Amino acid sequence: MKVPEEIVELIRREQYFTIASHINPEGDALGASLALALALRLLHKDVRVFNSDGVPYMYNFLPSSDLVETGMDRERLKNSVLIVLDCNDLERVGLKDVECKKIVVIDHHQTVTDFGHIRWIEPESPAAGLMIYNLIRELEVEINREMAVNLYTAIAVDTGTFRYENTTPEVLRAAAELVDAGVNPGEVSQRLYESWSVNKFRLFVSMLKTVEIVHTGNINSAIATITLDMFKETGADASDTENFINFPRMIESVDISAMFREVESGCWKASLRSKGNCDVSLIASHFGGGGHKNAAGYKVCGDIGDVKKGLIEAIHDSVAAR
């Protein structure tokens, strides 16, 4: 992976940086942001880390997670380089009409926008964390244990702890070097997958009860729903739903797993996951969303019955277009 020289030069030249990631952050966005911030601090840079939703409970174990701020000093930002990580759209960051010295976009999601003064987009990269790992090495900063845990978590989350098809030789070599730098893989896995709250588990059980298996041609889809009432009944919140989408995909006969999470009354965030050659990014793009071949999403409003019907029709169209 080649790191753009203009990003390296910009970091070496400038002093003030703000690192921002998307709303509802997961391990890749947070781990990559924190690792980069720690590296820039070792270069004696003035760095702030921003996320409008803060750090979900399950990621409190990340070293220096307390660096993440939910508010933005807009006056400081005017003299700062804004680095947008794991995202290529200010609306998804929760920022609008910001003034800053320069905007750098570092993302591994396919995009057709021209947002940002400097754009480093690597759709083939399994995680933003791997891109930041390479950037830190290019900056000639030694990766310490704090950075390593953040980077390993970022990579582990987006590769399903090295189970998904995006697990490459490069990412495995990087993970090995991060273990050499002090990461305990078992401890990270326990934090990610075996530290659920009771409320999260109750929500998971409720979601499983909604799963429907739908047959569309030769494609089998598992469709799950999480409503606002389910959050209220269980005491869980949106951050607790991370990774839920992957469980229906475990069913051997299922090709596509879809989860509709109600974000406000009648409006839904759709998450799609697939196996093999089922390209869910094409399905998401039908609704104005996007992502990767095996992981994508979009937003939609309407009656949940109509919303599900729309997804099934889009899957049917994608099958017909093959």
Beta strands, then each sheet from edge to edge (+ up, - down):
strand 1: 16-21
strand 2: 46-50
strand 3: 68-69
strand 4: 81-85
strand 5: 102-107
strand 6: 118-121
strand 7: 212-216
strand 8: 219-226
strand 9: 256-264
strand 10: 267-274
strand 11: 290-291
strand 12: 295-301
sheet 1: 3+ 2+ 1+ 4+ 5+ 6+
sheet 2: 7+ 8- 9- 10+ 12- 11+
end
